[in-house]
Amino acid sequence: METKFIFVAGGVMSGIGKGVTVSSTARILKDYGFRVTAVKIDPYLNVDAGTMNPTEHGEVFVTDDGCECDQDVGNYERFLDENIYKDNYMTSGLVYKSVIDRERNLGYAGKCVQIIPHITDEVENRLMKVAKKQKADFVLVEIGGTVGEYENLLFLETGRIMKLKMPGHVLFLLVSYFPIPDMIGEMKTKPTQHAVRALNYAGIQPDIIIARSTQPLDEIRKNKVSIFCNLDVKDVISAPDFKGSIYEIPVNFEKDNLGKRILEKLGIKSRSKKSNKWDLMVKNIKSAAKPVKIGIVGKYFGTGDFTLADSYLSVIEAVKHAAWSLKRKPEITWLSAENYEKDPAVLEELKNFDGVIVPGGFGKRGVEGKIAAIKYVRENNIPFLGLCYGLQLAVVEFARNACGLEDAHTSEVNPDTSRPVICTMPDQLVNIKEKRMGGSMRLGEYKCKLTPQATSYKLYAKSLISERHRHRYEVNNHYRLKLEKEGMLVAGTHPIRTNGRLGRPTSNGTGPQKNLIEIIEIPEHKFFVATQFHPEFKSRPLTPHPLFVGLIKSASGVKI
Ligand code: GLN
C-alpha cells in the first residue's frame, strides 16, 4: 500500500489534546493491522526542544537516537508501543537551518532559495523519508499550534501541496474546541466555524473534525457543523472530556467510528481483525482500585498561578503504568522542593507517602530541598526512586551524611566544591566552556551492565540493558570506593573503552580506570534505587518499566 498521510491541525485553542488525538488515531489504525508512525512539527525557531524550560513548553522527551523533542512524541510511543525516531520531529528552526546550510554548500546550484518551494519541499522530503525508512502505511503529522497562526502556515501549505500531488492519499483532521460558556449554557459552534474558515484560506478543507468539548456533541450541533463547515455529519466526531485515563480515548473514538471513517475515506479495508490488546489493558486500568500514594519532589510546577504537571509527564505516566499493572490506583502528589528549604518541618509530610520520586532537573533552585527529601526517605526507609538529577543528588546526600564528606556537591551547582562527587563529564567540559549547549548533552540510548546482586538486576531479569539519557554530569569515580564502603551499591555501569582498555581515568585523573556509573542502590534500604538514565521514557501502558514496577511493589508492601 502506498503511504497515506493524515495531517492533524488544531482549532480555536491549544491544550485540548491534539497530541493525544494523534496518538489515539495512530493506535486505532495500528489495531486494524497497519504499520503506523507519527511526526510532530513544532512551529518555533528552536532547533529542538532541548533548550526550552519545561514550564514553558512541557517535558523534553528523549528518543533512543537522542532527539530532544516535544512531549507529544512520548505519547506517540506510549500509544503505539513503538519507538519514534529523530526523523519524526521537526521545528521551523531545524527546517530553515537545513535549507540555509544547504544553500551555503551550493546545494541549490545557483537558484534563488525561497520559502516556497524550498522550505515546503524540505518539509515534504522529510515526511517522505519517514514514510520510506519506516515502511509506514500511515504517517500521522501533527502540526503544532492552531490554525490561523502565522507560524504554522508553511506546514499547512506543505500538506495542501502534498494532497494536490497525491490525490486520495492525504487527509486533514481538525481538532477543534467547542466552548459552553456558563452565562449561555449552550455549546457554541461558531469558533470552530472560524477555524475551518482559517483552514479554507490556506486552501484546505478538513475531512474530519474532532469536536473537543466538556460535553458530547448532540445531533443539532453535529448537523450545524456539517452544514457550516462543509462536511458529512458522520465526519464530525464527538470527543467530550471524561474522567478516565487518556488511554481510553482510542476506545471512545471508535464508538464514533473514527477508524472506520478514515479507512472508508481513503478507500481501504482493515488489514486484520481488530486487535483487542488495547481494550483489555483499558479494562485493567478501570479495575485498579487500591490506592498507592506517590510523592514527586520537583521544582518545575509553577506557571503564574497555575500548576503545570506536564513538566514531568513521562514520570507521571510511568508511575501510572506500573501501578495499573499491579492493580493499584496511583495517587500522585506534587511536592515542592523549595518548601523544604524554607521550612524543614514540612519534610514530615513525606511520611504520608508509600513511595517518593526525585525526577530529573537542572541548576541550583530547589536542590537543597531535594537533598533534604532524599535524606529523609533514606533514613525513614521510604521507597525511593531517583531519576538522573535524582541519582546525582542521592549521591551528594549520601556523601555528605553517610560518608562524612560535608562539602560534597555537584559541580553543576558548586563548581568550587572541594568534594565534587558529581562532576562534569570529561567530554562536556569543552561544550560548557564554549557555550555549545544545544543538543550536546549525553543523549539517547546507552548500554548498562547490571551487577548480579542488585535489586535492579532482579527487576529487569537480565544483565545487559539499554536506557535513554540526557545529562552533562556524572558520578565521580574518584569517590566510588568511599561510597561503596559506607553501604552504597553500584548496581549498573556503562562500559567505556579507552585505548582498548575497559574504563577510563577518573575525572580528576587519579584512581583506577572505571566505567560510568548508571545505577546506585542502598541494599540496606527497603527500596532505594537511582538511575543516571531516564527509565520513564521507556515505560508504556502495555509494557510498564521494571524499575517503576519495583517502586510500586515496594510501596505496596511487597518485599523485592
Ligand atoms: N543536571 C544534571 C546533568 O546535566 C541532570 C540532568 C537531568 O536530570 N536530566 O547531568
Boltz pocket constraint, residues with backbone or C-beta under 6 A from the ligand:
constraints:
  - pocket:
      binder: B
      contacts: [[A, 359], [A, 360], [A, 361], [A, 362], [A, 363], [A, 387], [A, 388], [A, 389], [A, 390], [A, 392], [A, 412], [A, 470], [A, 471], [A, 472], [A, 473], [A, 474]]
      max_distance: 6.0
